[in-house]
Amino acid sequence: MSAIGRHISKLSGYAPALPTPFTADGSVDAAAFERLCDLQVRMGATALVVCGTTGEAPTLRPAEHHVLVRIAVDAVRGRIPVIAGAGCNSTAHAIELTKDAEAGGADATLSVVPYYNKPVQDGLYAHFRTIAESTGLPLFLYDVPSRTACGLADDTIARLAEIPNIVGLKDATADLSRPARLRRRLGPDFRLLSGDDATASAFLAQGGHGCISVTSNLAPALCRNIFLAFKHGQIGQVQRLVGIAGQLTAILFRETSPSPLKYALSLLGLMAPAVRLPLVRPSGQLRSEIAATLTKLCELHPDFMIESSIRAIDAA
């Protein structure tokens, strides 16, 4: 098994769900995306997740999906895995995206529960099994019923976990009893990753391995320290750090993600705040609250925030 393959099989910690930067004319800002990928690797991300919900995947054209995966792979240079979002409510289209991610050099894919169609559990099983059989890449299931109006049952996850290259689950249900339930059924190797920053620490405490995170885009060192403190049993430190992260998480999800995140990153000069319709930029009041929260946290906890890394790297 390659080094990256081992990383996938033992994936833990915080992996940022990266936003997709756009230029003023609405095209992908390749330079901004490349810089963001490299910065996150330098800040200790355990993997990069591209072309997912935070990456505005439903608005990306196939050619853009390929370019983004390729940019991330080239920027990472084998240092950590690249996990490419490759889900769709059409099984055939999901297979196309999966094959494209594989051709682009991704190390694994993230495949969301089919949205809008509302298939029964047998349909979900057949959907993911068919995708898994189309690729040699490891595949992470992605359960986010608040967006898909359809969820994966524990029994269906257990059936899918028997397929060799289905290796884990991104769970955005906020059901904090679920990691322990699944761990008892699936054992320690099937990777359980939270998809909800607000409950990620509790998810870890119940047997989870890590988090695919929006907040870590802005506070990678803070998120890494939360995981390390939890790993070393420093519960008081975990609570303190989670209190800091919670201020940022609350503001990033006040309106539909990733609009608040992209606005925050624009204040740091990392990308334009542009999103693609039907998403719109944050309201004026929220923009003011984002700026105030970011300023406060960068002043009080500079070592935790991405801003300090930007300055250090630019000065090097």
C-alpha positions in Angstrom: 0.0 0.0 0.0 1.3 3.5 -0.9 1.9 6.1 1.8 -1.2 8.0 0.7 -3.2 4.8 0.7 -2.2 4.3 4.3 -3.3 7.9 5.1 -6.7 7.1 3.6 -7.1 3.9 5.5 -6.2 5.6 8.8 -7.6 9.1 8.1 -8.2 11.1 11.2 -8.1 14.7 12.4 -9.5 17.8 10.6 -9.7 18.0 6.8 -10.9 21.3 5.3 -13.8 21.2 2.9 -12.4 23.8 0.5 -14.5 26.5 -1.2 -14.1 27.1 -4.9 -12.8 30.7 -5.6 -14.3 32.5 -8.6 -13.1 35.5 -10.5 -15.1 38.6 -11.2 -16.4 37.1 -14.4 -17.6 33.9 -12.7 -14.8 31.6 -13.8 -12.7 29.4 -11.5 -9.8 31.4 -9.9 -7.1 28.7 -10.3 -4.4 30.8 -8.7 -6.4 31.5 -5.6 -7.4 27.8 -5.3 -3.8 26.6 -5.7 -2.6 29.0 -3.0 -5.4 27.9 -0.6 -4.5 24.2 -1.1 -0.8 24.8 -0.4 -1.6 27.0 2.7 -3.9 24.3 4.2 -1.2 21.6 3.7 1.4 23.8 5.4 -1.0 24.4 8.3 -1.3 20.7 9.0 -4.5 19.6 7.2 -4.8 15.8 7.2 -6.5 15.8 3.7 -8.1 18.3 1.3 -11.7 17.8 0.3 -12.5 19.5 -3.0 -15.6 19.9 -5.1 -17.9 19.1 -2.2 -20.8 21.1 -0.7 -18.5 23.9 0.4 -17.0 23.9 -3.1 -20.4 24.6 -4.6 -20.2 21.3 -6.5 -23.8 21.5 -8.0 -22.8 24.6 -9.9 -19.5 23.2 -11.3 -19.2 22.1 -14.9 -17.4 18.8 -15.6 -14.4 20.5 -17.0 -14.2 22.7 -13.9 -14.4 19.7 -11.7 -11.5 18.1 -13.5 -9.4 21.3 -13.3 -10.0 21.8 -9.5 -9.1 18.2 -8.7 -5.9 18.5 -10.9 -4.9 21.8 -9.2 -5.3 20.3 -5.7 -3.3 17.2 -6.6 -0.5 19.3 -8.1 -0.5 21.7 -5.2 -0.4 18.9 -2.6 2.4 17.0 -4.3 1.7 13.8 -2.5 2.0 15.3 1.0 -1.6 14.5 2.1 -4.6 12.9 0.3 -7.0 14.7 -2.0 -10.6 13.6 -1.6 -12.7 14.7 -4.5 -16.5 15.2 -4.3 -18.0 13.0 -7.0 -21.6 12.6 -6.0 -24.8 13.2 -7.9 -28.5 12.2 -7.8 -27.9 10.5 -11.1 -25.9 7.3 -10.7 -24.5 7.5 -14.2 -23.3 11.1 -13.7 -21.8 10.2 -10.3 -19.8 7.4 -12.1 -18.6 10.0 -14.6 -17.4 12.3 -11.9 -15.8 9.5 -10.0 -13.9 8.3 -13.1 -12.9 11.9 -13.8 -11.6 12.3 -10.2 -9.6 9.1 -10.6 -8.1 10.3 -13.9 -7.2 13.7 -12.3 -5.2 12.0 -9.6 -7.5 12.1 -6.6 -6.7 9.7 -3.8 -10.4 9.0 -2.8 -13.9 10.3 -3.6 -16.7 11.6 -1.5 -20.1 10.5 -2.7 -23.2 12.2 -1.4 -26.6 10.5 -0.8 -28.7 11.2 -4.0 -30.7 14.4 -3.4 -34.2 15.2 -4.6 -35.0 11.7 -5.9 -35.6 10.3 -2.4 -34.7 6.6 -3.2 -35.5 3.8 -0.8 -32.6 2.2 1.1 -32.3 -0.6 -1.5 -31.9 2.1 -4.1 -29.2 3.8 -2.1 -27.4 0.6 -1.6 -27.5 -0.1 -5.4 -26.4 3.5 -6.2 -23.3 3.4 -4.0 -22.4 -0.2 -4.9 -22.5 0.6 -8.6 -20.3 3.6 -8.1 -17.8 1.7 -6.0 -17.6 -1.0 -8.6 -16.8 1.6 -11.3 -13.5 2.7 -9.7 -10.4 1.6 -7.9 -10.4 4.6 -5.6 -11.5 4.4 -2.0 -15.0 5.9 -1.5 -16.4 7.8 1.4 -20.2 7.9 1.8 -21.7 11.3 2.6 -24.9 11.5 4.6 -26.4 15.0 4.9 -30.2 14.7 5.1 -30.7 18.4 5.7 -29.7 19.0 2.1 -30.7 15.7 0.4 -34.1 15.1 2.1 -33.0 11.5 2.2 -30.7 9.7 4.7 -28.6 6.5 4.9 -29.8 4.0 7.5 -27.3 2.3 9.7 -28.2 -1.1 8.2 -27.5 0.3 4.7 -24.1 1.7 5.8 -23.2 -1.7 7.3 -24.1 -3.4 4.0 -22.1 -0.9 2.0 -19.1 -1.2 4.4 -18.7 -4.8 3.2 -17.7 -3.5 -0.2 -13.9 -3.3 -0.1 -13.3 0.2 -1.4 -16.1 1.8 0.6 -13.9 2.9 3.5 -15.8 5.5 5.5 -18.6 7.9 6.1 -18.9 11.7 6.4 -21.8 12.1 8.8 -23.6 15.4 8.8 -26.7 14.2 10.6 -25.6 15.7 14.0 -26.8 12.4 15.5 -24.2 12.0 18.3 -25.3 8.5 19.2 -24.4 7.3 15.7 -20.6 7.0 15.9 -20.8 4.6 18.9 -23.6 2.6 17.2 -21.6 2.3 13.9 -18.3 1.6 15.7 -19.8 -1.4 17.4 -21.1 -2.8 14.1 -18.3 -1.9 11.8 -15.1 -2.0 13.9 -12.3 0.5 14.2 -11.1 0.6 10.6 -14.2 2.1 8.9 -13.5 5.8 9.0 -16.2 7.9 10.7 -15.8 11.6 10.0 -18.1 14.4 11.2 -19.6 16.7 8.7 -20.9 19.2 11.3 -18.3 21.6 12.9 -20.7 22.5 15.7 -20.8 18.9 17.1 -17.5 17.6 15.9 -15.8 17.3 19.3 -18.8 15.4 20.7 -18.6 13.2 17.6 -15.0 12.4 18.3 -15.9 11.6 21.9 -18.4 9.0 20.7 -15.9 7.1 18.5 -15.4 9.3 15.5 -12.0 9.7 13.8 -12.2 13.3 12.6 -14.1 16.0 10.8 -14.4 17.3 7.3 -14.6 20.9 8.3 -15.7 24.3 7.1 -14.3 26.1 10.1 -10.7 24.8 9.6 -10.5 26.8 6.4 -10.1 29.9 8.7 -8.7 28.3 11.8 -6.6 25.3 10.8 -4.3 25.4 13.8 -7.2 25.7 16.2 -8.9 22.7 14.7 -5.7 20.7 14.7 -5.2 21.5 18.4 -8.7 20.5 19.3 -8.1 17.1 17.8 -4.7 16.7 19.5 -6.0 17.7 22.8 -8.8 15.2 22.5 -6.4 12.5 21.4 -4.3 13.1 24.5 -7.2 13.2 26.9 -6.9 16.9 27.7 -10.6 17.4 28.2 -10.3 20.9 29.7 -8.2 22.0 26.8 -10.7 20.6 24.4 -13.5 22.5 26.0 -11.5 25.7 25.9 -10.6 25.4 22.3 -14.1 24.3 21.2 -15.4 27.5 22.9 -13.1 29.6 20.7 -14.0 27.6 17.5 -17.7 27.8 18.3 -17.6 31.6 17.9 -16.3 31.2 14.4 -18.5 28.2 13.5 -21.7 30.0 14.6 -21.0 33.0 12.3 -20.0 30.8 9.3 -23.4 29.0 9.4 -25.7 32.0 10.1 -26.6 31.9 6.4 -26.2 29.2 3.8 -22.6 27.9 3.5 -20.2 28.7 1.8 -21.2 32.3 1.4 -20.1 33.4 4.8 -16.9 31.5 4.6 -15.9 33.0 1.2 -16.7 36.5 2.5 -14.4 35.8 5.5 -11.6 34.5 3.3 -12.0 37.6 1.1 -11.3 39.8 4.1 -7.9 38.0 4.4 -7.2 38.5 0.7 -7.4 34.8 -0.2 -10.3 34.9 -2.7 -13.1 37.0 -3.9 -16.4 36.6 -2.0 -18.3 35.6 -5.2 -20.7 32.6 -5.1 -22.7 31.2 -8.0 -26.5 31.5 -8.2 -28.7 30.5 -6.6 -26.4 31.3 -3.7 -25.9 35.0 -2.9 -23.4 36.9 -0.8 -24.1 37.3 2.9 -26.4 40.1 4.1 -24.9 43.4 5.2 -25.5 42.7 8.8 -23.8 39.3 8.6 -20.8 40.8 6.7 -20.3 43.2 9.6 -20.5 40.4 12.1 -18.1 38.2 10.2 -15.6 41.1 10.0 -15.9 41.8 13.7 -15.6 38.1 14.8 -12.6 37.5 12.5 -10.9 40.7 13.8 -11.5 39.7 17.4 -10.3 36.1 17.0 -7.2 37.1 15.0 -6.3 39.6 17.7 -6.9 37.3 20.7 -5.7 34.0 19.2 -3.4 34.8 16.3 -1.5 31.5 16.4 -4.7 29.6 15.7 -5.9 31.6 12.7 -4.9 31.3 9.1 -4.1 35.0 9.0 -0.8 34.5 10.9 0.2 31.8 8.5 -0.5 34.0 5.5 1.8 36.7 6.9 4.5 34.2 7.8 4.5 32.6 4.3 4.4 35.9 2.5 7.3 37.1 4.5 9.4 34.0 3.8 
